[in-house]
């Protein structure tokens, strides 16, 4: 009877040791998984911080561009107001009724110049070709 108690105690101690070893192994695996997760989280945090920094830089750049566009718009509006004031001051309708020959010649010359410029821009025979296709070596030709 004494020997069966010793065997039972040995089995209980052995079982406890095996259970403890399995528990420690499971803890080690959990710790390794936690370390891997921490490493992934650190990479995610670094990526987030880099994205945030880039977003802040872009915000500053866009604000600067927005400010510049606002200034350009203000200047364009001032120029438009100046042009409107000039046209109102000269009153071309009244001048055309009063001196039609003077206005007609100027308007016809300006219209002819616009048509000539448009014809030059859209004429396919006047389009300059690239250096390779013409065989020229002049770097100033477009």
Buried (B, 14 or more C-beta within 10 A) or exposed (E): EEEEEEEEEEEEEEEEEEEEEEEEEEEEEEEEEEEEEEEEEEEEEEEEEEEEEEEEEEEEEEEEEEEEEEEEEEEEEEEEEEEEEEEEEEEEEEEBEEEEEEBEEEEEEEEEEEEEEEEEEEEEEEEEEEEEEEEEEEEEEE
